[in-house]
């Protein structure tokens, strides 16, 4: 019997959610990366957690570390929504697991190793390891079925990704049969797909292990050899064993690891014909532990996603994301902005920007119209996105130079405008 429900009942799930997210500073100054607001009504962790829950997985361990209490309280407060889906008599649970007192998780593999006792005591056959800092919809049931049929020690999930972003994620090489024969971070030269030279197959950070294989691998590599990271330390050796296969994921996927990546993934939700819709998908709902979240339809906002719990007063919002708890006063103008909970004063003009949580924008401030002029006051990303939020002294700014920009935020705006014009012309 290998139905999806049966396989899910025999699977332990570890969600890696302990990362500090330094490249997302200052957004992560007071909260871990998985807790960052996203798309106006979600938090980043909602997507992975929804994938797990929608796939029928109910033995869930959330490995936390940096600013851990933010995630712990989020799960605690959201538990009443989930409790009816969990059977205590069947061992169903979702548990937050920070490091033991006096210890820290040194890396992804070490985090799982420090909780090896849970795996050894369980009656599970499989262990699924996923990351909490990614944005995508995926049914892990098909992955479980394919892994069970393959009898592999490890099934690793890959996705086609733009070649200019692929290197740091790790590029995969596989035989036509699906057997993995190579994995390397930042390979030189980078090998794109023959069928699409603009894409390369990369590691999504989704791993499905056989239980005994994982126990043996962690004891050998982490316990005896001091290795601590799956991608860097564990995968190369397992691939050489010949019992590792790849599962190709064909949907939308983004790894949120930089401010530019966070900004662009939010903007993806606004493009006409967006690759995915986390707002209205009854077949695969994105659940948020903060309770049912709704968008408002306001004549003040065009081509935007605005939380029902945001307050807009006589302002203009275009192609922007406005989160729960935001207040925008009269005559303010927003264009291609991602606004986290905070206050934008009357008459302020903001574009090509991320407004950090708890930021207060002064009345009549002008931000994002002169990047070089913005830099002395605000951090500016490599692609020209202005980050509105005070940095700490321990995070000095690097001088912004337009020569660093392979693709600027202004190009993103131009793309949005062009697609909007094309959409209107088709209607005429």
C-alpha positions as CSV (number, residue, x, y, z in Angstrom):
1,X,0.0,0.0,0.0
2,X,1.7,3.2,-1.2
3,X,-1.1,5.8,-1.3
4,X,-0.2,9.4,-0.7
5,X,-1.9,9.4,2.7
6,X,-0.2,6.2,3.7
7,X,3.3,7.5,2.7
8,X,2.6,10.8,4.5
9,X,1.7,9.0,7.7
10,X,5.1,7.3,7.6
11,X,7.1,10.6,7.1
12,X,8.7,13.0,9.6
13,X,9.0,16.6,8.3
14,X,11.7,19.0,9.4
15,X,11.3,22.6,8.4
16,X,14.6,24.6,8.6
17,X,13.7,28.0,10.0
18,X,16.7,29.1,12.0
19,X,18.5,31.3,9.5
20,X,19.5,34.9,10.4
21,X,18.9,36.3,7.0
22,X,21.8,38.8,7.1
23,X,21.4,39.7,3.4
24,X,17.8,40.8,4.2
25,X,18.9,43.3,6.8
26,X,17.3,45.7,8.0
27,X,14.1,43.7,7.4
28,X,15.5,40.9,9.6
29,X,16.8,43.2,12.4
30,X,14.0,42.1,14.8
31,X,12.6,39.0,13.2
32,X,13.8,35.8,11.5
33,X,13.6,35.6,7.7
34,X,10.7,33.1,7.6
35,X,8.6,35.5,9.6
36,X,8.9,38.4,7.2
37,X,5.6,39.7,5.7
38,X,5.0,38.8,2.1
39,X,2.4,39.6,-0.5
40,X,0.5,41.9,1.9
41,X,-1.2,39.2,3.9
42,X,1.2,36.3,4.3
43,X,4.6,35.6,6.0
44,X,7.3,33.7,4.1
45,X,7.0,30.6,6.2
46,X,3.3,30.3,5.3
47,X,4.2,28.9,1.9
48,X,6.3,26.0,3.1
49,X,4.0,25.3,6.0
50,X,1.0,25.3,3.7
51,X,2.8,22.8,1.4
52,X,3.4,20.5,4.3
53,X,-0.1,20.7,5.6
54,X,-1.8,20.5,2.2
55,X,0.3,17.4,1.5
56,X,-1.2,15.6,4.5
57,X,2.0,15.6,6.6
58,X,1.3,15.8,10.3
59,X,4.6,14.9,12.1
60,X,6.2,18.3,11.8
61,X,9.2,19.8,13.5
62,X,10.1,23.5,13.0
63,X,13.8,24.0,13.7
64,X,14.3,27.6,14.9
65,X,17.2,29.6,16.2
66,X,17.6,33.4,15.3
67,X,14.9,35.5,17.0
68,X,13.1,32.1,17.6
69,X,10.4,33.5,19.8
70,X,8.8,35.3,16.9
71,X,8.1,32.0,15.1
72,X,7.2,30.2,18.3
73,X,4.5,32.7,19.1
74,X,3.3,32.6,15.6
75,X,2.8,28.9,15.8
76,X,1.2,29.1,19.3
77,X,-1.3,31.7,18.3
78,X,-2.2,29.9,15.1
79,X,-2.6,26.4,16.7
80,X,-6.4,26.8,17.2
81,X,-6.8,26.9,13.5
82,X,-4.9,23.6,13.0
83,X,-5.8,21.5,16.0
84,X,-8.8,19.9,14.4
85,X,-6.5,18.6,11.6
86,X,-4.2,16.8,14.0
87,X,-4.8,13.5,15.8
88,X,-3.0,13.4,19.1
89,X,-3.6,9.7,19.4
90,X,-1.8,9.2,16.1
91,X,1.2,11.2,17.2
92,X,0.4,14.2,15.0
93,X,2.1,17.4,16.1
94,X,3.8,20.5,15.1
95,X,6.6,21.4,17.4
96,X,9.1,24.2,17.5
97,X,12.7,23.0,18.3
98,X,15.3,25.6,19.1
99,X,18.9,24.3,20.0
100,X,19.3,22.9,23.4
101,X,20.4,25.3,26.1
102,X,24.0,26.4,25.6
103,X,24.2,25.0,22.0
104,X,23.5,26.4,18.6
105,X,22.7,25.0,15.2
106,X,25.9,25.3,13.1
107,X,24.2,24.5,9.8
108,X,21.3,22.6,8.2
109,X,22.7,19.1,8.7
110,X,23.8,19.9,12.3
111,X,20.3,21.2,13.1
112,X,18.8,17.9,12.1
113,X,21.6,15.9,13.8
114,X,20.9,17.6,17.1
115,X,17.4,16.2,16.9
116,X,18.5,12.8,15.7
117,X,16.8,11.2,18.8
118,X,13.4,12.1,17.4
119,X,14.2,10.2,14.1
120,X,15.6,7.2,15.9
121,X,12.6,6.8,18.2
122,X,10.0,7.3,15.4
123,X,8.5,4.6,13.4
124,X,8.8,6.6,10.2
125,X,10.2,5.3,7.0
126,X,11.0,8.7,5.5
127,X,12.3,12.1,6.5
128,X,11.4,15.2,4.5
129,X,13.6,18.2,5.0
130,X,12.5,21.6,3.6
131,X,13.4,25.3,4.0
132,X,11.1,28.0,5.4
133,X,12.5,30.8,3.3
134,X,11.1,29.9,-0.1
135,X,8.0,30.9,-2.0
136,X,6.2,28.2,-4.0
137,X,3.3,25.7,-4.1
138,X,4.3,22.0,-4.1
139,X,2.4,18.8,-3.4
140,X,5.0,16.6,-1.6
141,X,2.8,13.6,-2.1
142,X,4.1,12.9,-5.6
143,X,7.7,13.3,-4.3
144,X,7.0,10.7,-1.6
145,X,5.5,8.3,-4.2
146,X,8.4,8.7,-6.6
147,X,10.9,8.3,-3.8
148,X,9.2,5.1,-2.5
149,X,9.2,3.6,-6.0
150,X,12.8,4.4,-6.6
151,X,14.2,2.8,-3.5
152,X,16.8,5.6,-3.4
153,X,18.6,6.7,-0.2
154,X,17.9,10.4,-1.1
155,X,15.6,12.2,-3.5
156,X,16.7,15.8,-4.2
157,X,14.3,18.3,-5.7
158,X,15.5,20.5,-8.6
159,X,14.0,23.4,-10.5
160,X,15.0,25.3,-13.6
161,X,16.4,28.7,-12.6
162,X,17.9,31.7,-14.4
163,X,21.6,31.0,-15.0
164,X,22.7,34.4,-13.6
165,X,21.1,33.4,-10.2
166,X,21.8,29.6,-10.3
167,X,25.4,29.3,-9.1
168,X,25.1,30.0,-5.3
169,X,22.1,27.6,-5.1
170,X,24.1,24.7,-6.4
171,X,23.8,23.3,-10.0
172,X,22.7,19.7,-10.5
173,X,23.7,17.2,-13.1
174,X,21.6,14.1,-13.6
175,X,21.3,11.2,-16.1
176,X,18.2,10.9,-18.2
177,X,17.1,8.1,-15.8
178,X,17.0,10.7,-13.0
179,X,20.1,9.4,-11.1
180,X,22.2,12.2,-9.8
181,X,25.8,12.3,-10.9
182,X,26.9,15.8,-10.0
183,X,26.2,18.7,-7.7
184,X,28.4,21.8,-7.3
185,X,28.0,25.4,-5.9
186,X,29.2,28.2,-8.2
187,X,30.6,25.8,-10.9
188,X,33.0,27.2,-13.5
189,X,31.9,27.0,-16.2
190,X,28.2,26.9,-15.3
191,X,26.4,24.3,-17.4
192,X,22.9,25.5,-18.6
193,X,20.2,23.2,-19.9
194,X,20.7,22.2,-23.5
195,X,17.0,22.7,-24.1
196,X,17.1,26.2,-22.6
197,X,20.5,28.0,-22.3
198,X,19.0,30.7,-20.1
199,X,18.1,28.2,-17.3
200,X,20.1,25.7,-15.2
201,X,18.8,23.0,-12.8
202,X,19.4,24.0,-9.2
203,X,19.0,22.5,-5.8
204,X,15.7,23.7,-4.2
205,X,16.8,22.6,-0.7
206,X,14.0,20.0,-0.5
207,X,15.4,16.6,0.5
208,X,13.6,13.3,1.1
209,X,15.7,10.6,2.9
210,X,15.0,7.1,3.8
211,X,15.1,7.1,7.6
212,X,18.0,4.6,8.1
213,X,20.0,6.3,5.3
214,X,19.7,9.7,7.0
215,X,20.6,8.3,10.4
216,X,23.7,6.6,9.0
217,X,24.7,9.7,7.0
218,X,24.4,12.1,9.9
219,X,26.3,9.9,12.3
220,X,29.1,9.5,9.7
221,X,29.4,13.0,8.5
222,X,28.2,15.3,11.4
223,X,29.0,13.2,14.4
224,X,32.4,11.8,13.3
225,X,33.7,14.4,10.8
226,X,32.2,17.6,12.0
227,X,30.3,18.4,8.8
228,X,27.3,20.7,9.3
229,X,25.7,21.6,5.9
230,X,23.6,19.4,3.6
231,X,24.5,21.2,0.4
232,X,28.2,21.7,1.0
233,X,29.1,18.6,3.1
234,X,26.5,15.8,2.8
235,X,25.2,15.8,-0.8
236,X,28.5,15.2,-2.7
237,X,29.2,12.0,-0.8
238,X,25.7,10.7,-1.2
239,X,25.7,11.4,-4.9
240,X,28.9,9.4,-5.3
241,X,27.2,6.4,-3.7
242,X,24.9,6.2,-6.7
243,X,21.7,5.9,-4.7
244,X,20.5,9.5,-5.1
245,X,17.9,10.6,-7.6
246,X,16.4,13.9,-8.7
247,X,12.8,15.0,-8.8
248,X,12.1,17.8,-11.3
249,X,9.8,20.5,-10.0
250,X,8.1,22.4,-12.8
251,X,6.3,25.2,-10.9
252,X,7.0,28.7,-9.7
253,X,9.8,28.8,-7.1
254,X,11.8,31.6,-5.5
255,X,14.4,31.5,-2.8
256,X,14.2,34.6,-0.7
257,X,17.8,35.3,0.3
258,X,18.5,39.0,-0.7
259,X,16.6,42.3,-0.5
260,X,16.4,42.4,-4.3
261,X,15.0,38.8,-4.4
262,X,12.4,39.7,-1.8
263,X,11.4,42.8,-3.7
264,X,11.2,41.0,-7.1
265,X,9.2,38.0,-5.7
266,X,6.6,40.4,-4.3
267,X,6.4,42.2,-7.6
268,X,5.9,38.9,-9.4
269,X,2.5,38.7,-7.8
270,X,1.4,41.9,-9.6
271,X,2.4,41.1,-13.1
272,X,-0.4,40.4,-15.6
273,X,-0.6,36.7,-16.1
274,X,1.4,36.0,-12.9
275,X,3.0,32.5,-12.8
276,X,1.1,31.6,-9.7
277,X,-1.7,33.0,-7.4
278,X,-1.4,32.3,-3.6
279,X,-4.5,34.4,-2.9
280,X,-7.3,32.5,-4.7
281,X,-6.4,28.9,-5.1
282,X,-9.0,26.7,-3.5
283,X,-7.2,23.5,-4.6
284,X,-4.0,24.5,-2.9
285,X,-4.7,27.2,-0.3
286,X,-2.0,29.3,1.2
287,X,-2.8,29.2,4.9
288,X,-1.6,31.8,7.4
289,X,-1.4,31.2,11.1
290,X,-2.4,34.8,11.7
291,X,-6.0,33.9,10.8
292,X,-8.0,34.4,7.6
293,X,-6.4,37.3,5.7
294,X,-8.2,39.3,3.1
295,X,-7.3,41.8,0.4
296,X,-9.3,45.0,0.0
297,X,-10.5,46.4,-3.3
298,X,-9.9,50.1,-3.1
299,X,-10.3,52.8,-5.8
300,X,-7.2,54.3,-4.3
301,X,-5.0,51.3,-5.3
302,X,-4.4,50.1,-8.9
303,X,-2.8,46.8,-9.9
304,X,-1.8,46.3,-6.2
305,X,-2.3,43.9,-3.3
306,X,-3.6,45.7,-0.2
307,X,-4.4,44.1,3.1
308,X,-7.9,44.6,4.4
309,X,-6.3,45.7,7.6
310,X,-4.4,48.6,6.0
311,X,-5.7,52.1,6.1
312,X,-5.6,54.2,3.0
313,X,-6.8,57.8,3.1
314,X,-6.9,59.9,-0.1
315,X,-3.7,58.5,-1.5
316,X,-2.6,56.9,-4.8
317,X,-1.1,53.4,-4.8
318,X,0.1,51.8,-8.0
319,X,1.7,48.4,-8.6
320,X,2.5,48.0,-4.9
321,X,2.2,45.6,-2.0
322,X,0.6,47.1,1.2
323,X,0.7,44.9,4.3
324,X,-1.5,44.5,7.3
325,X,-1.1,47.4,9.8
326,X,0.0,50.0,7.2
327,X,-1.4,53.5,7.4
328,X,-1.0,55.8,4.3
329,X,-2.1,59.4,4.7
330,X,-3.8,61.8,2.2
331,X,-2.0,62.8,-1.0
332,X,0.8,60.2,-0.6
333,X,1.9,58.4,-3.8
334,X,3.3,54.9,-4.0
335,X,4.7,53.3,-7.1
336,X,6.2,49.8,-7.2
337,X,6.7,49.8,-3.4
338,X,6.6,47.0,-0.9
339,X,5.2,48.4,2.4
340,X,5.5,46.5,5.6
341,X,3.5,47.6,8.8
342,X,4.2,51.2,9.4
343,X,3.1,54.8,8.6
344,X,3.5,56.9,5.5
345,X,2.9,60.6,6.0
346,X,0.7,62.9,3.9
347,X,2.1,64.0,0.6
348,X,5.0,61.5,0.7
349,X,6.1,60.1,-2.7
350,X,7.7,56.6,-2.8
351,X,8.7,54.4,-5.6
352,X,11.1,51.5,-6.2
353,X,11.4,50.9,-2.4
354,X,10.8,48.5,0.4
355,X,9.4,50.3,3.5
356,X,10.6,48.3,6.5
357,X,8.4,47.3,9.4
358,X,7.7,50.1,11.9
359,X,9.2,52.7,9.6
360,X,7.6,56.1,9.7
361,X,7.9,58.2,6.5
362,X,7.8,61.9,7.1
363,X,5.1,64.0,5.3
364,X,6.2,65.1,1.8
365,X,9.2,62.9,1.8
366,X,10.4,62.0,-1.7
367,X,12.1,58.5,-1.9
368,X,13.1,56.4,-4.9
369,X,13.2,59.2,-7.5
370,X,16.9,59.9,-7.2
371,X,18.8,56.8,-6.1
372,X,22.2,58.5,-5.7
373,X,20.5,61.2,-3.6
374,X,18.7,58.6,-1.5
375,X,21.9,56.7,-0.7
376,X,23.3,59.0,2.0
377,X,20.0,58.5,4.0
378,X,18.9,55.0,3.1
379,X,20.5,51.7,2.1
380,X,20.2,51.0,-1.6
381,X,20.4,47.5,-3.1
382,X,22.6,46.5,-6.0
383,X,19.6,46.8,-8.3
384,X,18.6,50.2,-7.1
385,X,15.8,49.4,-4.6
386,X,15.7,51.9,-1.7
387,X,15.3,50.4,1.8
388,X,13.4,52.7,4.1
389,X,14.4,51.8,7.6
390,X,17.2,52.9,9.8
391,X,20.3,50.6,9.7
392,X,22.3,49.8,12.9
393,X,25.9,51.1,13.1
394,X,27.1,47.5,12.9
395,X,25.8,47.3,9.3
396,X,27.7,50.0,7.4
397,X,26.4,50.9,3.9
398,X,28.4,50.2,0.7
399,X,28.5,53.2,-1.6
400,X,25.8,52.7,-4.3
401,X,27.2,52.8,-7.8
402,X,25.0,52.5,-10.9
403,X,27.7,50.4,-12.6
404,X,26.7,47.6,-10.2
405,X,23.3,47.2,-11.8
406,X,22.8,44.3,-14.2
407,X,19.0,45.0,-13.9
408,X,17.7,48.0,-12.1
409,X,14.5,48.5,-10.2
410,X,13.6,51.1,-12.8
411,X,13.7,48.3,-15.4
412,X,11.2,46.5,-13.2
413,X,9.0,49.5,-13.3
414,X,9.3,49.8,-17.1
415,X,8.4,46.2,-17.4
416,X,5.3,46.6,-15.3
417,X,4.3,49.7,-17.2
418,X,4.8,48.0,-20.6
419,X,2.7,45.0,-19.6
420,X,0.0,47.2,-18.2
421,X,-0.2,49.2,-21.4
422,X,-0.3,46.0,-23.5
423,X,-3.1,44.6,-21.3
424,X,-5.2,47.8,-21.8
425,X,-4.6,47.8,-25.6
426,X,-5.9,44.2,-25.8
427,X,-9.1,45.3,-24.1
428,X,-9.7,48.1,-26.6
